[in-house]
Amino acid sequence: MTTRCDKCNDTAVWAWHPFGPAEDANCFTTLGSHYRGFPVVKLCDGHKQDIQDGKLVTFKFKGEWYGVNNKEPYDVVSSPF
């Protein structure tokens, strides 16, 4: 079974850790090699690149929307746009 990107449903390649262990939003590992005990957002290559390019990427975690880019990592946003 193929793991899907949490953003677009394409094939996920990356485990992204927006809440640590790193101090910024650029904490990526391949799926299966992720840091245990930290929340994971599964991403395709395109959405990983968007984050690294500083584009806003939104995701939902525990019922709250977050907008993340490489400059302002953990801002809660009011909608997924």
C-alpha positions in Angstrom: 0.0 0.0 0.0 1.3 3.5 -0.9 1.5 6.2 1.7 -0.2 9.4 0.6 0.7 13.0 1.1 -1.4 14.6 3.8 -1.8 17.7 1.6 -2.6 16.4 -1.9 -2.9 12.6 -1.8 0.1 12.1 -4.1 2.7 9.6 -3.1 4.3 10.6 0.2 8.1 10.4 0.4 8.9 12.6 3.4 8.1 12.6 7.1 8.0 16.3 8.1 8.4 17.2 11.8 6.9 20.7 12.2 7.0 20.5 16.0 10.5 19.3 16.5 13.0 18.0 17.2 14.6 20.8 15.2 14.1 24.4 16.1 12.8 25.4 12.7 10.4 24.0 10.1 13.1 22.3 8.0 13.1 18.9 9.7 12.5 16.2 7.1 13.3 12.5 7.1 12.3 9.7 4.7 9.2 7.8 5.8 10.1 5.0 8.2 13.2 6.9 9.4 11.3 9.6 11.2 11.9 10.6 14.8 9.6 8.7 17.2 7.6 10.7 19.7 7.2 13.8 17.4 4.1 14.5 15.3 4.6 13.7 11.6 3.1 15.2 8.5 3.5 13.0 5.4 4.6 15.0 2.4 5.3 14.5 -1.3 8.4 16.0 -3.0 6.4 19.1 -4.2 5.1 20.1 -0.7 8.5 19.6 0.9 10.0 21.9 -1.8 7.3 24.5 -1.1 8.3 24.6 2.6 11.9 24.9 1.7 11.2 27.7 -0.7 9.4 29.6 2.0 5.9 29.2 0.6 3.0 28.9 3.1 1.9 25.3 3.6 -1.1 24.7 5.9 -1.9 21.5 7.8 -4.3 20.4 10.4 -3.1 18.9 13.7 -5.4 17.9 16.6 -8.2 20.0 15.2 -6.2 23.2 14.7 -5.0 24.7 11.4 -1.3 25.7 11.2 0.4 27.6 8.5 4.1 26.9 8.2 6.9 28.3 6.1 10.6 28.5 6.8 10.4 31.9 8.3 7.4 31.6 10.6 7.1 28.0 11.6 4.0 27.6 13.8 1.4 30.2 13.2 -2.2 29.1 13.7 -4.3 30.2 10.8 -8.1 30.5 10.7 -8.6 28.6 7.5 -6.7 26.1 5.3 -6.0 28.6 2.5 
